[in-house]
Amino acid sequence: MRVTILCMGKTRERFIQEGISKYVRYLKPYADIEIKELKEEKIRDLKDAPLIRKKEAEKIFKAVPGHATLVALDERGREFTSHEFAEF
């Protein structure tokens, strides 16, 4: 199985980078993991935020292969246990 994680922008915080590396090591035996950092748009004015989000969404959809199963991580989304996620 191939898993590609798309991120907007670079992860700057060291502790987050370390956490990502840790979980990638855990997953490597089970899947081919790739992390792609897409260039984020600059926000110069907060009123432009909806347009910026739309541009970033377009970048994400262009980076997703046509045959892929798309999973978005969102704090308002459905929550899985580890076993439920494995079944998914």
Helices and strands as residue ranges (DSSP letters): E 2-8, H 14-27, E 32-38, G 46-48, H 49-63, H 82-87
